[in-house]
Amino acid sequence: MRQLRRFAAAILLIALAGSALADVFRPAYLEFRQVEEQQFRMTWKVPALGPDRRLAAYVVLPPSVVELNDARSMFGGDAWTEQRDLAFPGGIAGTTIRIEGSAVGVTDVVARVEWLDGSTQVERLPFERPLFTVAAPAGRGEIAWTYLVLGVEHILAGLDHLLFVLALLLLVRGVRSLVATITAFTLAHSLTLVAATLGWVHVPGPPVEAIIALSIVFVAAEVLHGLAGRPGLTARAPWVVALSFGLLHGLGFAGALAEVGLPDRAIPLALLTFNVGVEVGQLIFVAAMLMLGAAGRTLAKLSPGAVSRVLAYGIGSIAAFWTIERVVAFVPA
């Protein structure tokens, strides 16, 4: 019993420490869109901390860059946006752009360059080195690799999506059922990811994020019901729940992809490779959880039921907090 209490405390502390990493996915966003051969419109979008406060992160341009007019800035929604028209004598290729400020290392930065022919360069800048060098227009192979990596990084950084998958793993029994559940989740979120990204479906982001959190609460409760001898629909047919809630999670993935944007001349390729990246990251997480669960039961000598109960309470508590937090954020006072 003492080992169980220690294990429960450790799991809950780790989970609560990571609760701030829920998949809101609000990176700072830097875009250079080509207007003429050497002219670009720069858009710098930074998460807002209130109606008139923003994260302290700033774009540092090379001295050779010429400003063609005054910067235009505005607060809107949950972000502060600045636009500037710039000229790059000799072209922008090979130019190094830096991000500075006290917020660097706190939020992600996604940088995007779009050329007149529709080709793009997209990079997610690392905390320890927030700079990037503009390359010549990318080929299809580079686009595919970039969006594949973005998909993997997004799912592995999205704690709420991962907790939903983990809760499903606690319910699934047998390899066949596990494959059916993961496949159903994949098909569902792939469908809504494509539909929302291409503009076929329009759903406000904040309510979707709140319902995603609520879906995690539901599955965590189903785990506890099963352990108490009252298995519900999720335990009997987990693929049905994975399919249903997967549609919502796909809308969340689409919100992340909307922040980055898609290359005009390679939209199908970028969509496909981003989705493949999400699946690769998901499979990495599933494999890691299965191995960690086996190792934890062996080392701590805990029964599968005890581990499942501790995880279900931790997952459900965090998701309930997210649900309240996200509803309060978009419901008018």
Number of C-alpha atoms within 10 A of each C-alpha: 7 7 11 16 11 12 18 18 14 12 18 19 12 11 19 15 10 12 17 12 14 19 22 18 18 19 20 25 19 25 21 24 19 21 15 11 14 14 21 24 19 20 20 21 26 25 21 20 12 13 12 11 12 18 19 14 21 17 13 12 13 11 6 11 16 14 13 13 10 9 13 11 14 11 18 11 9 14 22 22 20 15 19 17 20 20 20 17 12 12 14 21 13 12 16 14 16 15 18 14 11 10 17 20 16 12 17 18 25 21 23 22 24 23 20 14 11 15 19 26 22 24 20 21 17 15 14 8 11 18 20 18 13 19 14 15 18 15 12 15 9 14 22 20 15 19 26 25 19 24 28 22 17 21 22 18 17 17 19 25 23 20 25 26 21 21 23 25 19 23 24 21 13 8 9 9 16 17 12 18 22 22 15 22 24 22 16 19 25 24 14 22 27 20 16 20 22 16 9 9 12 11 13 9 14 16 16 19 24 21 18 27 29 20 25 30 25 18 29 28 18 23 28 23 14 19 15 11 8 11 15 16 12 19 21 14 15 24 24 17 19 27 21 15 21 28 21 21 29 28 28 27 27 24 23 21 23 13 15 22 17 25 22 15 13 16 14 14 18 24 24 17 21 26 27 19 24 25 21 19 21 21 14 13 17 17 11 11 15 14 11 12 14 11 12 16 14 11 8 13 11 15 12 13 15 15 19 20 19 18 24 23 19 21 26 25 18 22 26 18 14 24 22 13 13 19 17 12 13 12 9 6 5
